[in-house]
Amino acid sequence: MHPAGSAAAGTPRQRKWPSKRRIPVSHLGMADPHQLFDDTSSAQSQGYGAQRGPSGLGYPTASASPQAAFLADPVSNMAMAYGSSLAAQGKELVDKNIDRFIPVTKLKYYFAVDTLYVGKKLGLLFFPYLHQDWEVQYQQDTPVAPRFDVNAPDLYIPAMAFITYVLVAGLALGTQDRFSPDLLGLQASSALAWLTLEVLAILLSLYLITVNTDLTTIDLVAFLGYKYVGMIGGILMGLLFGKIGYYLVLGWCCMSIFVFMIRTLRLKILAEAAAEGVPVRGARNQLRMYLTMAVAAAQPLLMYWLTFHLVR
Amino acid sequence: MIQPQQPYTGQIFQPTQTFSPTAPQPFYGNSFEDEPPLLEELGINFDHIWQKTLTVLHPLKVADGSIMNETDLAGPMVFCLAFGATLLLAGKIQFGYVYGISAIGCLGMFCLLNLMSMTGVSFGCVASVLGYCLLPMILLSSFAVIFSLQGMIGIILTAGIIGWCSFSASKIFISALAMEGQQLLVAYPCALLYGVFALISVF
């Protein structure tokens, strides 16, 4: 084939010899008898020398082919803008639909915390015996954000405590030379599985006993997540001071969590009885009392179960 | 073949104005001399990179909230690679762990900061800040090449460096997202993330 046939850059397969040089702009306009496509670029060829850089999406010689004309000035700009706007539209679609699966605005309420609240809540988790008023304050029918009331549940502490528990468990295993990275994943998933099981069991019991309470699922997850704080304390003490330290601290944290849960859940599950302040005898209230005691008693058991194999 | 002269009409071919590159790019119809310089087109601004690095290195200096307006991932990429390189010098070939932990950590921080702040934050911003604040960790891993970090001095040094990294990161996040009274709350998850990096350097 004629070497100038490389000017017909449309179908490289038909070129017998590879084109070793790019056709400079001035050579366009040659009427090549072997050309397969119409040369429509002659009118616009002046601007093309500069266009190969920015607009070239891999087309080697932007000349004498409809593809180059397709990538002409406003079109290439628009095409790239369209491509990126497609990505942005995809992101918008995800943002709109994620609200159906994860209630983001409701979750934001549980993360509206500040340092003072976290400090007071941690103190409450370790020493709940002196706190008098456990009622959550309301503001026109909606509970006040955790920032303003220490009794409101939040999700920051349980989430951070869970992640810290997994890392401290890895540390404990590491000091006993039993560490491997997949064990971290194993710890995390087993703790998560127990949490899910607990939540489902309590939701089932609440349904069976037909309690009308304003305890939402996220509230429940928050309350059940507070035990990880005690577990972390126990493991750290166990690492520093051995089994004695572990049992002492764990025992203390178990007692505190027990009292904390009883006092908090009493207000949620036994709402009417608690409001009167007098334990009313009746089958319904007794069942609710048993449920509260069962939930509170499950906490120390799970705390022991999830940590005893980490401390030798 | 599409005639290039036919105007595009209708909504479907109208790109929305979301295409906003970091450096202003002129219309491609200009000739060669009017094209922006390569660095500007790539969005790499050395002056800003240097400013952000200085903000990280002076933990007590007050951060300016607007420096995080352009998210630039070139600096953090360099720092991650440098971290992996210093680990390599110490005989630990763990680029995979560094990559995995930084990906998971950035995702976690992104979710947390979006839930905790009033204004949202983009993933690029989170990745950029966390990457810049990895710089002191590179110091730690270069120490680990020469001295072993498993003694008492090593533990104190590690704790200090983790504190430095997380303090800088939380300072930049707080000023960029205007969150008050939450600096320690943001610093704690950063400390967890950098603690994992330190674990890789030490052990």
Chai-1 contact restraints between the chains, C-beta under 6 A:
chainA,res_idxA,chainB,res_idxB,connection_type,confidence,min_distance_angstrom,max_distance_angstrom,comment,restraint_id
A,A50,B,S31,contact,1.0,0.0,6.0,A-B,restraint_1
A,A50,B,F32,contact,1.0,0.0,6.0,A-B,restraint_2
A,P54,B,Y28,contact,1.0,0.0,6.0,A-B,restraint_3
A,S55,B,Y28,contact,1.0,0.0,6.0,A-B,restraint_4
A,P66,B,M1,contact,1.0,0.0,6.0,A-B,restraint_5
A,A69,B,P4,contact,1.0,0.0,6.0,A-B,restraint_6
A,A72,B,P4,contact,1.0,0.0,6.0,A-B,restraint_7
A,D73,B,Y28,contact,1.0,0.0,6.0,A-B,restraint_8
A,D73,B,G29,contact,1.0,0.0,6.0,A-B,restraint_9
A,N77,B,Y28,contact,1.0,0.0,6.0,A-B,restraint_10
A,M78,B,P15,contact,1.0,0.0,6.0,A-B,restraint_11
A,A81,B,P15,contact,1.0,0.0,6.0,A-B,restraint_12
A,A81,B,F19,contact,1.0,0.0,6.0,A-B,restraint_13
A,Y82,B,P15,contact,1.0,0.0,6.0,A-B,restraint_14
A,S84,B,F19,contact,1.0,0.0,6.0,A-B,restraint_15
A,S85,B,P15,contact,1.0,0.0,6.0,A-B,restraint_16
A,S85,B,T16,contact,1.0,0.0,6.0,A-B,restraint_17
A,S85,B,T18,contact,1.0,0.0,6.0,A-B,restraint_18
A,A88,B,T18,contact,1.0,0.0,6.0,A-B,restraint_19
A,L107,B,L115,contact,1.0,0.0,6.0,A-B,restraint_20
A,K108,B,L115,contact,1.0,0.0,6.0,A-B,restraint_21
A,F111,B,L115,contact,1.0,0.0,6.0,A-B,restraint_22
A,F111,B,M116,contact,1.0,0.0,6.0,A-B,restraint_23
A,D114,B,G181,contact,1.0,0.0,6.0,A-B,restraint_24
A,D114,B,Q182,contact,1.0,0.0,6.0,A-B,restraint_25
A,T115,B,G181,contact,1.0,0.0,6.0,A-B,restraint_26
A,T115,B,L184,contact,1.0,0.0,6.0,A-B,restraint_27
A,T115,B,L185,contact,1.0,0.0,6.0,A-B,restraint_28
